[in-house]
């Protein structure tokens, strides 16, 4: 059946593990270390890529609950460029 790739997909896991490792296995918004997801800074619907530089670790609450997620990701991207 056609549809979204499985969470267990090797390509998705191969993409996400380096991001989780880079981000210290914690949410980059609140610091939580459980229920982590990898979020696109620039949304795929807006031509965002699956590259490591466009991905960030967030917990499920921060990923789903914040209306400011896009603004936060832009700020993190900016700050990483300054370090």
N, C-alpha and C positions, 0 to 999 in steps of 0.2 A: 504494500500500500504506500502511496506517495504521501509525503508530509514532512514535518520538521525532523531533523536528524535526532536520533536517540541521545539522551544524556550520556549514555555509555559509549557513544561513538568515539573510536580512537582519535579521530582528527579533532574533535571538540576537547577531549581530555588532553591531547598533546598541546592544544592552544592554551587551555586554562591553567594547567599545572605550573608553567613558568610564571604566569601572572600572579597566581596565589603565592608562589615562592618569593617572587620579587617584592610583593606587598606584605611579606612576613606572616602570611596566613591569618590576616586580621582585616576587618572592615576598615577601609580608608576614611570613613566618615566618623564612626563612633568607637572604633577599636575592638569591637566584639570579635571573638575568635570562633564562633559557631554559626551554623546555618549560612555559610558563605556562598556567594554567587559571583560570577564574573560579568561585569556590566560594560556595555559599549559607551564610551565617552561621547562620541559622535554616533548617533543612532544609525543602525543599518538602513532604516527607512529614509535616512538623509544621506545615503551613500557612504556611511561609515564603514570602515574596513574591519576585518577580524585580526588585524595586526596587534602585536603585543602593546605597542604604543597607544592604541585606541581602546585598550581594555583596562579595567580597574576592578579591584575586589571590594564588594559591598556585602553586608549581611542582608538577609531577606527583608528585614524591616526598613532599612535605609534604601534598598533597591526599589521596593514597592511603595513605600509610604511617604517619601519626601517629594513635594512638588518642586523642590529646588535642586533635584538631582542633576539636571543638565547644567545649571549654574555652578554647582559644587564641582562637577567634573571639569568644567572649563577653568575654574580656579586652581584645581590640583594640577592640571596640565600646565598652566602658567607658572606655578610655583616650581614644578619639576624642572622647567626650563631655566629657572633662576639659580638652581642649586649647583 
